[in-house]
Amino acid sequence: MNGRSTIMWKKEIIMSKFKKSVACIVTNFKKKWVHILGVWFTIAMSYLYFDGNISVAPKWILGFAGMVFTVLMLLKGKFHNIVGLMIVLSGCVFVFCTPIMDAPDETAHYARSLYISQGQVYLPENTQDAKISKDFIDVEENFKQPLNKTNLLSKPMSTEVYENTKLYATNASSFVPYLPQVTGITIARLFNQSVGVSILLGRFFNLLCYACLIWLAIKKAGELGVLFAILGLMPMSIYLAASFSTDAMANGLTFLVISLVCHFTQKSRVSVKDLIIFFVLCAILITIKLPYVLLIGLLLFIPIKQFEKKYMYFLGIVLIILAAILTVFWLKQSSHINSTVVTLDANPVEKIRYTLAHFNHFSREFYKELVNIIPNRIPSLFTFGWLTYGADKLSWFYLMFISCIVFMFPYTTKLPKLTRFGAVLVALGITGAILMTSYLMWSSVETIRFDGIQGRYLIGVILLGGVALNCSSLFLDTNIEIAECKIQKRNEFILYIALLFVLIAITLTILEYYGVRVQFVH
């Protein structure tokens, strides 16, 4: 075969593949045209619902969001791969559209990311040593401004540093959850990119890290992967992942740890390697979201028969004790900075003494807060920014959808009763730990109040609830074999609903910063 024939042959192969791809897209479009129509209808109706002014609507950015979600409707492949792509692509809309430092506490997370990108892993004890790039000044001057309305995309990254103590607000976290953001900043610096590009890359790598962790969690969870997928597509989770927030890695690791427990109960034999990996992930969680270290307690509720050797169950107990020791060590390290720099009014020791003296009052308030946590805190999962804008009433529709998945989605595979019981105990323990953390660290000594708790802190608890409290078998026979095509259609439908809620959140953010609301005269 001569050179000309080879070139012609390669062209024919390329054209053949191209034609097949186009034919596949056209076929999918014909199948999904109703879903695609629903995407654009959702954008229009959401914009109207939030009182957006149609005459000055930001059509270009709404169109961008619509095109991305249209592409999402055409995706085909394995379930976990599709969900991973959905998180990345829908999250990219947030990456580009969310204003500068719009996510909760993002300024502190950005400051810490800059500090680590300079090669400084640990927080300095002396505030005079807390020096970060002057890029932070430029970013703070454009606080909550859309990136395209600033000069940051043309502003070179600075090599100068100055003293800034905002990074101390991140004292409860190690350097680990900042590695994705630091990767983005470092790449931007290596290629002499602008401050704006460094922000976009930092957000994107954080999003990518979250998507990879959720992708892996879905694979490990087996049939329960549907639950992990829907909660992984939670609008608040994707919004936070597309920022500098450490909640991206915290939520991703939480999902992965819980998925490993599901995997252990379905696996023929749990090995020492499995236990070590599980322990390492929980140890990392200690330095990111401390209350979730209690997830390691789930090892106690895995039936002994699942382990390769019986003694390995007791190895699990040893690892739990070791995790407790690491927790005490980390608390000592982080609370020292907290007491000297972050919250001067908080004094955990004095607070405990005051609580013991008023224990009757405290126990009543704690019980009320625990019971009211769903109506009082969970709706904030649809409140974005620094708790400045949201869709409080629409959030109840989302909670109805999530409740159906958590309690009623039919699974043929059930976790052992012991594991489900353990998941309930751990969920209660984590919730109590979150309440106590806010009580001891974020309020003055002589007040019995639980301040600063947001619904996003409880995403992992909701997942545990889905693992433990699913009761679909009480209402239908989950042993009936369902055709694979029907399972696929069912999964596609619930993913579609989940994506529409993400789209509503994106439309809300676009209206808040790029559109204009109609002012009605009463």
Beta strands, then each sheet from edge to edge (+ up, - down):
strand 1: 131-133
strand 2: 161-163
strand 3: 383-384
strand 4: 389-390
sheet 1: 1+ 2-
sheet 2: 3+ 4-
end
